[in-house]
Amino acid sequence: MSDIKIADRIKGTEKNVWVEFTELVSQENPVDLGRGFPDFNPPVHVKNALITAATDDSPFIHQYARVKGHKRLVTALAELYSPIINHNIDWATEILITNGAYGALHTTIQGLINPGDEVIIIEPFFDCYSPMVKVAGGTPIFIPLRKTENTGDVFKSSDFTLDYNEFSSKITKKTKALIFNNPNNPIGKVYSLEECQQIAKLCKENNIIVICDEVYEWITYDDKKHIKMASLPDMFNRTLTLGSAGKSFSVTGWKIGWIIGPVHLMKPCVVVHQNVTNSCSTPMQEAIAIAMETDLGKLRRDDSDCYFKSLAKEMQPKRDLAEEFLKETGFHPVRPDGGYFILVNYTDVMKKSCVTLDNSNEANDYKFIKWMIRNKKISAIPVTVFYSEGHKHLGQNYIRFCFMKVKESFLYKKRR
């Protein structure tokens, strides 16, 4: 496989929204409500876990880890997820530690997707899915969540639904996998049990592997329950579940992720991992293991301060404050059921503010955010980046804010 062929496969993806807007934010210094990371510290027990790992007298904590993952961490993951998935996870063969969930996605797609394979991607989707599939030689097949009629007072992420007839029509003999993001970034949709069951049914009937991006699994609101696809009947053996310590413990810079799944799907992922990354940071894995053991104990005792539970409870008021503030500002929010983000329709604000967009070929959501950064000193992320070329019109009137920030961020405009 030549470099030219790889370059051809990802042609058109050279422009990266995260690189572009990070640079613009650094130049203009707005309140950064675009990029998806908290601006607050992780809990004390997580920081202390890193101190414990860094000062451990065992020399092995500071050397290469086991390729598939530090034993203490994979053991903790097996203990945490076995009862949730309804499968006795083998720590030695059914878990792989990766360089963040991003690394888990790359490893999974490179391990499973061959040239000519088709991969169904539900839109909107995290923007790396499509390039990763293309690099592997696969073909992304896009199916959008479609907005249903809202009869209530509040527009919610659950109002975006999947058309299962449309899903079925996209399945061919070449369909290898589905990338399933639950809760969804950027909408914040948390799929119901019935929705997960319908998706699982189609995948079983058509022998489709499910790649589950579940990095926001613990961050759900209004008593919404996250359903792990691998927990459904007969789904563990066709599912790879991807998780993130960064999102679970509010330490996105630690870059520890994982893949959980059956041996026959894990084997090609392990081969890719051992020949690309080989192993991940041992002290970081040790620290995550210590933190996870602490919260696992609290989870079993049903303690309210278990971070797996308390983070969402802490974030829900921030979500509500963000929604209230954005409404007052003139935006029309989509209330998320999970995750870090809230979408808003910005078109009325643009009209009322008499915003004149430049004449570039960029989508209007890009141009509006650049205007907002320069003139209002607040940043966001354009939603068209989460859609394929054929469906960008579905996201062109929306922008994405991150509310995983301190309360004062949303009062910034009022303070000024």
C-alpha positions in Angstrom: 0.0 0.0 0.0 1.7 3.2 -1.1 1.6 6.6 0.6 -0.1 8.0 -2.5 -3.0 5.6 -2.2 -3.4 6.4 1.4 -3.3 10.2 0.6 -6.0 9.6 -2.0 -8.2 7.8 0.4 -8.3 10.7 2.9 -8.3 13.5 0.3 -10.6 16.3 1.5 -10.0 15.6 5.2 -6.8 17.7 5.4 -8.7 20.6 7.0 -9.2 19.8 10.7 -11.7 21.8 12.7 -9.9 21.2 16.0 -6.5 22.5 14.7 -8.2 25.5 13.0 -10.3 26.6 15.9 -7.6 25.9 18.5 -5.3 28.3 16.6 -8.1 30.9 16.4 -8.9 30.6 20.1 -5.2 31.1 21.0 -5.1 34.2 18.9 -8.4 35.8 20.0 -8.6 34.5 23.6 -12.3 34.0 23.9 -14.2 32.0 26.5 -13.6 28.6 25.1 -17.0 26.8 25.0 -16.0 24.9 21.9 -13.5 22.1 22.6 -14.8 19.1 24.6 -12.9 19.1 27.8 -13.7 20.2 31.4 -12.0 23.4 32.7 -12.2 22.0 36.3 -10.0 19.6 38.2 -10.7 15.9 38.4 -11.8 14.6 41.9 -9.1 14.5 44.6 -8.9 10.7 44.7 -8.1 10.6 41.0 -5.2 13.1 41.4 -4.0 11.3 44.5 -4.0 8.1 42.5 -1.5 9.6 40.1 0.7 10.8 43.0 0.6 7.3 44.4 1.5 5.7 41.1 4.3 8.2 40.4 5.9 7.7 43.9 5.5 3.9 43.9 8.8 2.2 44.9 8.2 -0.6 42.5 10.5 -0.1 39.5 8.0 -1.9 37.3 5.5 0.9 37.5 7.9 3.1 35.6 8.7 0.6 32.8 6.9 -0.8 29.8 3.5 -2.1 30.5 2.1 -5.4 29.3 1.1 -4.9 25.6 -2.6 -5.6 26.2 -2.7 -3.5 29.3 -1.4 -3.1 32.8 -2.8 -6.1 34.8 -4.2 -4.0 37.6 -6.2 -1.8 35.2 -7.6 -4.6 33.0 -8.6 -6.5 36.1 -10.4 -3.5 37.4 -12.2 -3.0 34.1 -13.2 -6.6 34.0 -14.7 -6.3 37.5 -16.5 -3.1 36.7 -18.0 -4.1 33.4 -18.7 -7.9 33.7 -22.0 -7.4 35.6 -23.0 -4.4 33.4 -22.4 -6.3 30.2 -23.7 -9.6 31.6 -20.6 -11.4 30.5 -17.7 -12.7 32.6 -15.0 -10.6 30.9 -11.6 -12.3 30.7 -9.1 -9.6 31.7 -6.2 -11.4 29.9 -7.9 -11.8 26.4 -11.0 -9.6 26.2 -9.6 -6.2 27.1 -7.0 -4.0 25.3 -5.7 -0.7 26.7 -5.1 2.0 24.1 -3.8 5.6 23.8 -7.2 7.1 24.6 -10.5 6.4 23.0 -9.1 8.0 19.8 -6.4 5.2 19.8 -9.1 2.7 20.5 -11.1 3.8 17.4 -8.0 3.7 15.2 -6.9 0.3 16.5 -10.4 -1.2 16.0 -11.0 0.2 12.5 -7.5 -0.8 11.3 -7.9 -4.2 12.8 -11.3 -5.0 11.4 -11.8 -3.1 8.2 -10.3 -4.3 5.0 -10.3 -2.6 1.5 -13.7 -2.9 0.0 -15.6 -3.2 3.3 -18.5 -0.8 4.0 -19.0 0.7 7.4 -22.3 2.3 8.4 -21.8 5.6 10.3 -24.8 7.3 12.0 -24.8 11.1 11.6 -23.9 13.4 13.2 -20.7 11.6 14.0 -17.4 12.4 15.6 -15.4 13.7 12.7 -12.5 11.1 12.8 -14.7 8.2 12.0 -14.9 8.7 8.3 -11.2 9.4 7.7 -10.2 6.4 9.8 -12.5 4.1 7.7 -11.0 5.5 4.5 -7.4 5.0 5.7 -8.2 1.4 6.3 -9.5 1.1 2.7 -13.2 0.9 3.7 -16.2 2.9 2.5 -18.2 5.0 4.9 -22.0 4.7 4.4 -23.9 7.5 6.1 -27.3 7.4 7.8 -28.5 10.5 9.5 -30.6 10.8 12.6 -33.6 12.8 11.5 -35.4 15.4 13.5 -39.0 14.4 14.4 -41.8 16.8 15.0 -41.6 18.1 18.6 -45.0 18.6 20.2 -43.6 19.7 23.6 -42.2 23.0 24.9 -38.6 21.8 24.8 -36.7 20.5 21.8 -34.7 17.5 23.0 -31.9 15.2 21.7 -34.4 12.3 21.8 -36.3 14.1 19.0 -33.6 12.9 16.7 -34.4 9.4 15.6 -33.0 6.7 13.3 -35.1 5.5 10.3 -34.7 1.7 10.5 -36.0 1.2 7.0 -33.4 3.7 5.7 -30.8 1.8 7.8 -31.8 -1.5 6.3 -31.7 -0.1 2.8 -28.0 0.8 3.2 -27.0 -2.7 4.2 -25.2 -4.6 1.4 -23.1 -7.8 1.1 -20.1 -5.5 1.7 -21.4 -4.1 5.0 -18.8 -5.1 7.6 -19.5 -2.9 10.6 -21.6 -0.2 12.3 -20.0 2.6 14.3 -22.4 3.4 17.1 -21.9 6.4 19.3 -24.0 6.3 22.5 -24.4 8.9 24.0 -24.0 10.7 20.7 -21.6 13.6 20.2 -22.6 16.3 19.3 -26.4 15.8 19.8 -26.3 14.3 23.3 -28.8 11.6 22.3 -29.0 8.6 24.7 -30.5 5.7 22.8 -33.4 4.0 24.5 -33.5 0.2 25.1 -36.0 -0.2 22.3 -33.8 1.7 19.9 -30.7 -0.4 20.9 -32.7 -3.6 20.5 -33.9 -2.6 16.9 -30.3 -1.7 15.9 -29.0 -5.0 17.4 -31.7 -6.9 15.5 -30.6 -5.5 12.2 -26.9 -6.2 13.0 -27.6 -9.8 14.0 -29.7 -10.5 10.9 -27.0 -9.1 8.6 -23.9 -10.3 10.5 -22.7 -6.8 11.2 -20.0 -6.0 13.7 -20.8 -3.1 16.1 -18.1 -0.7 17.1 -19.5 1.1 20.1 -18.0 4.4 21.1 -19.3 4.8 24.6 -17.0 7.5 26.1 -19.8 9.4 27.6 -21.5 6.4 29.1 -21.6 7.7 32.7 -22.7 11.2 31.8 -26.5 10.9 31.3 -29.2 13.3 32.6 -32.9 13.2 33.8 -32.6 9.6 34.9 -31.8 8.4 31.3 -30.2 5.0 31.4 -27.3 4.2 29.1 -27.7 0.8 27.5 -24.5 -1.0 26.5 -25.0 -2.7 23.2 -22.8 -5.6 24.3 -25.2 -6.3 27.1 -28.1 -7.2 24.8 -28.8 -10.9 24.0 -26.3 -12.5 21.6 -24.5 -9.1 21.1 -21.3 -9.5 23.0 -19.7 -11.8 20.4 -20.3 -9.2 17.6 -19.5 -6.0 19.6 -16.4 -4.1 20.5 -17.0 -1.6 23.3 -14.7 1.5 23.4 -14.3 3.5 26.6 -12.3 6.4 28.0 -10.7 7.2 31.3 -10.4 10.8 30.2 -14.2 11.2 29.9 -15.0 9.0 32.9 -12.7 10.7 35.3 -12.4 14.2 33.7 -8.8 13.7 32.8 -8.8 14.0 29.0 -5.0 14.7 29.0 -4.2 11.3 30.5 -5.0 9.6 27.2 -6.0 6.1 28.5 -8.8 4.3 26.6 -9.8 0.7 26.2 -11.5 -1.9 23.9 -13.6 -4.7 25.4 -14.8 -7.6 23.2 -14.7 -11.3 22.2 -11.3 -12.9 21.4 -12.0 -13.3 17.7 -12.6 -9.6 17.3 -9.9 -8.5 19.7 -7.1 -10.5 18.1 -6.6 -8.3 15.0 -6.9 -5.2 17.2 -4.1 -6.5 19.4 -1.9 -7.1 16.3 -2.4 -3.5 15.2 -1.8 -2.1 18.7 1.4 -4.1 19.3 2.8 -2.9 16.0 1.8 0.7 16.3 1.7 1.8 19.9 2.9 -1.4 21.6 2.0 -0.3 25.1 0.6 2.7 26.9 1.9 4.7 29.9 2.3 2.4 32.9 2.0 5.1 35.6 -1.1 6.4 34.0 -2.7 3.0 33.8 -1.8 2.3 37.5 -3.4 5.6 38.5 -6.6 4.9 36.5 -6.7 1.4 38.1 -6.4 2.9 41.6 -9.1 5.5 40.9 -11.4 2.8 39.3 -11.0 0.5 42.2 -12.0 3.3 44.6 -15.1 4.2 42.6 -16.0 0.5 41.9 -16.1 0.0 45.7 -18.4 3.0 46.1 -20.6 1.8 43.2 -21.1 -1.5 44.9 -22.0 0.3 48.1 -24.3 2.7 46.2 -22.4 5.6 47.6 -23.6 9.0 46.3 -20.0 10.3 45.9 -19.1 7.6 43.4 -17.7 9.6 40.5 -19.5 7.4 38.0 -22.7 8.7 39.5 -21.8 12.1 40.9 -20.3 13.6 37.7 -23.6 13.5 35.9 -25.5 15.0 38.9 -22.9 17.7 39.1 -23.2 18.4 35.3 -27.0 18.5 35.0 -27.3 21.9 36.7 -24.5 23.2 34.3 -26.5 21.8 31.4 -29.7 23.5 32.6 -27.8 26.8 33.2 -26.3 26.6 29.8 -29.7 26.0 28.2 -31.2 28.9 30.2 -28.4 31.3 29.3 -28.4 30.4 25.6 -32.2 30.9 25.4 -31.9 34.3 27.0 -29.2 35.2 24.4 -31.6 34.3 21.6 -30.4 30.8 20.6 -32.7 27.8 20.4 -31.1 24.9 22.3 -31.5 21.2 21.9 -31.6 19.7 25.4 -29.1 16.9 25.5 -29.8 13.7 27.5 -26.1 12.9 27.9 -22.5 14.0 27.2 -20.6 17.3 27.3 -22.4 19.3 24.6 -25.5 21.3 23.8 -26.6 22.2 20.2 -28.3 25.5 19.4 -29.9 26.9 16.4 -28.1 30.2 15.8 -30.0 31.7 12.9 -32.3 34.0 14.9 -29.3 35.4 16.7 -27.5 36.0 13.5 -30.5 37.9 12.0 -31.2 40.0 15.1 -27.6 40.9 15.5 -27.4 41.8 11.8 -24.4 39.7 11.4 -22.7 40.0 8.0 -20.8 36.8 7.1 -17.8 36.9 4.8 -18.0 35.7 1.2 -15.8 32.6 1.7 -16.9 29.2 0.6 -17.1 28.0 4.2 -20.4 26.8 5.6 -22.4 29.5 7.5 -21.9 27.8 10.9 -18.1 28.1 10.4 -18.4 31.8 9.5 -20.8 32.6 12.3 -18.6 31.1 14.9 -15.6 33.0 13.6 -17.6 36.2 13.8 -18.7 35.3 17.3 -15.1 34.6 18.4 -13.8 37.9 17.1 -16.7 40.1 18.1 -18.2 38.4 21.2 -15.2 36.6 22.5 -17.1 33.3 22.8 -16.2 30.2 20.9 -18.2 27.1 19.7 -17.8 24.3 17.2 -19.6 24.2 13.8 -22.0 21.2 13.5 -21.6 20.7 9.7 -18.2 19.1 10.6 -20.1 16.2 12.0 -21.9 15.4 8.8 -20.9 13.9 5.4 -21.0 16.2 2.4 -24.4 14.9 1.3 -26.0 15.7 4.7 -24.3 18.9 5.8 -27.6 20.8 5.2 -29.0 18.9 8.3 -26.5 20.6 10.6 -25.9 24.0 8.9 -28.2 25.9 11.3 -26.6 24.6 14.4 -23.5 25.2 16.5 -22.1 23.2 19.4 -21.3 24.5 22.9 -19.5 22.6 25.6 -21.0 23.1 29.1 -18.5 21.0 31.0 -17.1 24.3 32.3 -17.3 26.3 35.5 -20.6 28.1 36.1 -19.0 31.5 35.5 -18.3 30.7 31.9 -22.0 31.0 31.0 -22.3 34.3 32.9 -19.4 35.7 31.0 -21.5 37.8 28.7 -23.6 39.2 31.5 -20.5 40.1 33.5 -19.2 42.1 30.6 
